[in-house]
Amino acid sequence: MVFGTGISNAQSKYWITLKDKPSTEKPSLSPLTISTRQAIGLSVDETDLPLNPAYLHSLSHQGVRPMFQSRWLNAVSAELTPEQLRQVKALSFVKEIVPIDKHIVINSLDPTITKVQMAPVMSQIQADVFGRAGLTAKNVTIGVIDAGFFGADSASALKQIFHRNGIKDVRDYVNTNRPRNSFFGSLETLSDFHGTEVMAAISGHDPNENIQYGLATDATFYLARTDHGAREFRGEEDNWIAAMEWMDSLGVRIINTSLGYAKGFTNPKENYQPDQMDGHTSLISKAAQLAADKKGILVIVSAGNEGDDRSWRIISTPADAQGVLAVGATNNKVWNRIGYSSIGPEFLSYLKPNVACFSLYGTSLSAPVITGFAACLMQANPKLTNKELISIIEKSSHLYPYGNNYIGYGVPQASRALALAKNQSLPASARSIKVTSKTYSLPLPDYTDTSVSVFHKKDETHVSQQESMRVQNGAVVLRRSHDEKRTTVDLKKEVVEIIWQ
């Protein structure tokens, strides 16, 4: 793509939003999708109807060749010359034309998954609880939207999925003419390993080594490749939206995506700005919110890996959408935010990220771990809606209800989540203490670790500083800073909220 050259016929990419749809058309949905919607109390609506064929014909007459069509957005994506842009804007049925940011950031990670790296998170989220309950995501279908899935069919941790024909279908939105049988065998960039690693974190299990990498070992999958890693972090949001709509039409209720928009690379004028991570600016965020509200899909998204980038730091989109489950990353021994994990913007009226768990090499791996977690809960109670699942996962997390914009409500705990999924009551694990002085010695007589994680907060949710504090003589001494309103003391099995008066 050439930008700023002054060539009159240079093309740029746009979403062309249309004004209406013909109400007489049938919805583009499978019977399974329609019955699933009915079961969770959602109706088929205008966003499920196909686009107006008369409008598509008129665009074609203008020389416009739509690349993708979006039922949800009532829009098509296309490359337009400046002259075509002027002509299309003048069409009576065109509502809006929006430039497409051409770059999507893969929440990066090391391409090697090792036993040591994945074992701690399985312990952290209490994987053995699901195992003892026989919960392996059996009869649950998961969609994965990612970069390539190179070598997935031969990876030892995923062989069990292929042996039982657990891959229902695949689509490559990057190379649309590529035959299906080359989906797992074509390597263009190192990013083509990314989806394979994500799958392993969702459902990987190596029977030879008896190593479990993910929870959803009996799930079935639809896979979509939407990102081309020519420069390691490239992709296009229209591919992502097309993949979402494809999976929705097939009745998929859980979708993992370890991709997120932040800063572009070719044309700086098209870069997102941090204040646009507001849940409703980007089209990809709008599509994710629509999937959550109107399609009943649980969309689980990596929060982003920009936590150490001082020019950005916050989550990327679509993790900013209120209806998605955005997953950050924690350290291993001390369950606070690992440095690279993106932070929730302070201007949001809701908490982001929602939860977090350990991942050494990126939120690309923490999100799929929680995807497997959610799939096990769906097996335990198939009637749970996407919003109920999010609520259960949040309430099961170790900091709930004292979440923050560093790690959300913390690390989900399988024992608590399973009890909630079965409508069982939970023992109390949170308490608050009001303190009028500037220092407070919190007694911890039964706490055995030598240090404790502490979040100093400017208000109920926004962290000014996190630290690990030493426990001495059975207590931790807290000192209030000048702008500190609350302090969360993380004891893993219990959370204590200090409210400074």
N, C-alpha and C positions, 0 to 999 in steps of 0.2 A: 504494500500500500504506500503511495506517494503522497505526502502532505506538504503544503506550502511551497509548491514548485511553480505555481502560476499557470499550469497547464489546464486549459478550459474543460477538457473531457475527463479529467481525473475523477475517480469514483471514491465515494465514502459510503460507509454503511449506516443504515437507519432502520428504526422500527417505524412502520407506517400504521397508525391506529385508525380503525374504521369506525363509523358512527353507529351502525346497528347491524342486526342479523335478521334473516328471514325466520319468523317464528314457526313456519310450517315444516322446517327440516327436523330430522330425527337426531337425537344426541349421538355423538361419536364415542360411545361407551360400550364395553362388554356387559353381558348380563350379570357377571360377577361383580363388576363395579357398581351397577345399579342396585343389586341386592345388598351389597355391603353398605352403601350409602343409606338405604332404607333402615338397615339394622341399627345404625348409629344415629338415626334421626336427621339425616341430611337429605335434601331433595336435589333432583336434577334441575339445573337452571340454565339461564342463557349462556353462561360461560362454557357449558358442555356442547352447545350447538356448533355446527361447522360454520365457517365464514361464508359470507354472501358470494355465491358464484358469479353474480353479475358484476360485483366490485372487482373480483379477481380478473375477470375478463377485461374490464375496462383498464386495469393496471397493465395487463399484458398488451393491450392495444397501444399503450403509451411507451412500450418497449421495456417495461419493468419486469424483471424476472425474480419473483419471490424465492428466497432461499429456504425460509421456514415459515410455516403458518402457525399462529398461536390462537387456539380457541379461547384460552383463559383471558388473554389480553385483547382479543378481537383485533389482531394485528398481524402484519407480515414483516419479515426482515428482508431487506434488499440493498444492493449497492446502486447508488444513484450518482449520475453526473450532476454538476450544478444546474444544467438546463433541465434535466429530469426532475430535480428537486423542486424547481420553480413550477413546473407543470403539474406535479403531483400535489403540491400545496394548494393549487387552484381547483382541484377536484372537489365537488360538493359533498362527496361521501367520506372524505378524509378528515378525521377529527384532529389528529396531531402527528407530527413527525419528530422523532427523538433520535439524536445521534447515538450510536452504539460504541461504548468504550471497548476497544478490541482486546483488552488484556485481562486475563484472570490469573490470580496468584494461587498457585498450589501451595497449601500450607506445608512447607518442605520438611523433609526428614531424611535421615540416612537410609540408603536403599537396602541395608542389611537388617533383617529382624533376627535377633538372637534369643536364645532361651533365657539368658540372664535379664535382658531388657524387659521381656514380657511377663516373666514370672511375678515380679512385685505387684503389678496392677491386678493380677488375678487374686492375690491375697488381699490387697487393699479393698476391693469391692466385694469380698466374701464369695468368690466363685463357687466354693465348696458347698455353700448353702443351696444354690440352684442345682448343683450336681446331686446332692442327697435327695432333693425333691424330684429328681428325674426331669428337670426342665432344661431342654436343649434346643428350644425354638422349633420343635417338631410341628409341622403343619403351618408354619409361619413363613411368609414370603417377604424378602427384603430386596429393595432396589438399591443399587450402588451407582452413583454418577461420579465419574472420576476421569483421570487420564488413562493411560493404557493399562491393560491387564496381562502384560507380557509374561509368559511362563506360568500362568496360573494353573493350567491343566497338567503341569508336570511338577509343581511345587509339592514337596512331601507333606506340608501342613494342610494342603487343600485337596489331596488325592481322594480323600473320603467323600468330598462333595461331588467330584466328577464320577466316581465309581457308582454312585447311586443316582446319577443323572440329575443332580441338584441345580444345574444351570438351566432355567426354563427357556431363556432367549437372550440374545445380545444384540446391541446396535452400535455401530460406529458412526457418530455424527461428524467426525473429522474427515475420514476418508469414506464417503458414502458409497462408493463403488467397490469397496474392498469385499471380497467374498467372506461369508461367515466363518469358514473353516480356517481363515488366517487371523481371526480376531485375537487369539492368544499367542500367535507365533511371529508377529511382526514387531521388530524393535527399531524405532526411529530415533528416540532420545532416551535418556535415563529416566525421564518422567513416565515412560511406559511401564515401569515397574510399580508405579505408585498405587494403582488400583489393586494390584496383586497383594501388596503389603496391607492395604486397607481391608481386603477380604480376609486376610489371615488374622487381623486384629478383631474382626467380627466373629469368625467361626473356625479359625485354624486349630487343628489338632494333629499332632504327629504320633501315630500309634506305635511306631518303632521306638521312639524315645520317650513315649508317654508324656509328652509335653502339650499342655493346652495353652493356646495363644488367645483364643476368643471363646465367648460363651455360647454362641448360636451354632453349635456344631451340626445340628440336624435341619437348619433352615434351608429353604430353596431361594434362588436368586434370579433377578433380571439385572443385567449389567449394561451400562451405557458409557461409551467413551466420548467425552465432550471436549477434551483439552488436547491440544497439540503442543508438546514441550520443545518447540524449536529453539527457544532460548531458555528453557527450563521452566519458565513461569508464564506460558502463553495459553490463551484460550478465548472462547467467545461465549457471551451470555445467552445468545439465542440458541446455541446448541443445548445449553443447560435447561432452558425452558422447554424446548422440544422434547428432551428426555423425560422431564417431569410429566408432561402431558401424556407421553407414550405409556409411562408406568401407571399413571392414574387410570388410563383407559383399560388397563389390564387388571385393575383391582388391587394394586400394591398399596399397602397401608403404612409401611415404614420405608423411608428412603434416607440413606447416608450419603452425604456429600462433603468431601474434604477439600473443597475448593472455595475460594472467596475473593471478591474484588477489593482492591485497596488502591494501589497506585499503578498507573499504566506506564508504558515505556516509549512508544513511538511518538505520540503527540501529547506533550505535557498539558496542553489546554484541555484535554479530555480526561485528565486524571481526576479521580474522586478527591474531595477534600474531607478532612476528618469530620467537620460538622455535618456532612451529608450522610454519615452513618447513623441515621435517625429512624430507620425502619420503614420509610416510605418514599425515599428519593429514588433509589435505583429500581429499575424494572425487575431485576432478579429478586430483590427484596419484596416487591409487590407480588410477584408470582409465588414466592414462598409463603407469604401471608395468605394469599388466596387459597393455596393448597391446604393450609392449616384450617382456615375458617370455613371454606365451602366444599372441600374435597375430603376432609377428615383424615388427611395424611399426616403422620408424624415425621417431620423433617428434622433430621439430626445433623448439625453443621459444626465444623471446626471453628472455634472462636477466632483463630488467626495466630500468627507467630511474630507479631510486630511489637511485642512488649518491651523489647530492648531498643527499638528504633525511636529515638527521641523526637523525630519529626512526625511520628504517627502514634505509636503505642497502643491505640485502641483497636477494638474488634473490626473485622472487615464485613462486607455485606455478602451473602444474605444472613449472616449471624446476627445482624442488627434487627431483623424482623421479630416483632414481639411474639409471634406464634410458633417460632421454631425453637428447638432445644439446642442452644449454643453451648459447646463443651470446651472448657479451658483445660489447662494442665497444671498439675501440682508436682512438687518434689516428692521423693520417695519416703524417706524417714519422717520428715516434718511436712505435713500436708498443707503447706502454703503455696503460693504461686511460684512456679518455676519461671526464671527470668524472661524467657522468650514469649510466654503466654500472654496474649493480648488482653487488655483491660477494658471493662465496660465504660462507655462515655458517661460523664457526669450529667450531661444534659438529657439523658433518657429518663422517662418517667417510670420505667420498669427495669428490672434487674438483668444485666448481662455481664458475663456469661451466666447461664442458668446453673450449671454444675461443673465439676472438674474431676479429673483423676490423673494418676501418674502416667507420664510419657516422657521418655528421655529425648526423643527426637522430633517433637512437634505435635500440635493438636490434631494433625492428620491421623495420629494413632489413638489419641484419647477419645475422639468422637466415635470411631467404630467400636471401641470397647463398650461404650454406653449404648450403641445401637444393638449389640448383642444382648446387653442387659435388658433393654426394652423388649426385645423379641422374646426373651424368656418370660417376662411378665405377661406378654400377650398370649403366650401358650397357657400360662397359669389361669388367665381370665380373658378369653377371646372377646368378651363383650365390652372391654374397656375402650373408650374413645381415645383419640390422640391427645386431647386436652387432659383427660383423666390420667393418662400415662405420664404426661409431663408433671402433673401435680404429684403423683405418687413418687416419681423419681426425685423431685425436689424435696418432698417431705421425708424421704428416706435418707437424705444426705446428712452428713455428720454435723454441719453447722446450723441446720434448720432450727428455728426460723430466723436466725441472725446471719443472713447472707450478706455478701459484699461484692463489689465490682471487680475484685481480683479473681476469686474462684467460685463466685455464685454461692449456692448453698452448700458447696463442698463436695465431698466424695459420696456417691450413692452407696448404700449398704444393702446387700441382698436380703438379709434377714428382716430388716424393717420394710423394704419394698414388698416382699412376699406377703408379709402380714397385712399391709395396706391393700394389696391386690385382692386379698381374701376378706376384706372388710373387718379385720381384726384390730383391736386397740393396741397401742404401743406404750411401753413404759416411758416415763418422763426422762428426757435426756438433755433438757435445756432449762436454764434458770437465769434470772436477772437479779442484779444487786444495785441498788441506788447508793451512791457515795457522795458525800458533801465535802470531803476534804480533798486535797490535791494529791495525796498518796493513799494507797490501799494495799494491805497485805492480804492476799487471797490464800486462805489455808487449803492445802492439797494433801491431806493426810494419807489418802489411798493411792495417790499418783506415784508411779514407780519410775518414770523416765526422769532423766537429769535436766531436761529442758522442755519448754512448752512453747507452742506457736501462738503469737499474739498479733492481732490486727488493731492498729490505732486508727480511729475513724473520725472524720469531720462531721458526720451525721449518721443516720441509721445504716447506710450502705456504702458510703464512699471512703475508701482507705487512703490515709495520708502516708502510712508507713506500716510495713509488716516486719516482724523480727522474731527471732528465737531467743527466749529468755531462760535463764538458769533457774531451776528450782532449788532453793536452799532452805534447810531446816523445815522441810515440809510445807513451804509456802513460796509464792512468787510475789514480789513487790512491784506494784504498778505505780507509775508516776505520770500524772496527767500533763500533757503539753498545753500550750496556750490556746490552740484552736481545736482541741480534742473534745468531742461530745460523748463518744462511746468507745469502749474497748472490748473486743471479742477475744476471749481466752479459749483456745482450742485444745481440748483434752482428748480428742478423737472419739471416745465413748460418751463424752459429755461436752457441752458447750456452755460457757458462762459469759453473760453479757453484763459488763460494768457500765452503768448509766451515770455519768458525772453530772451532779446537780450544781 
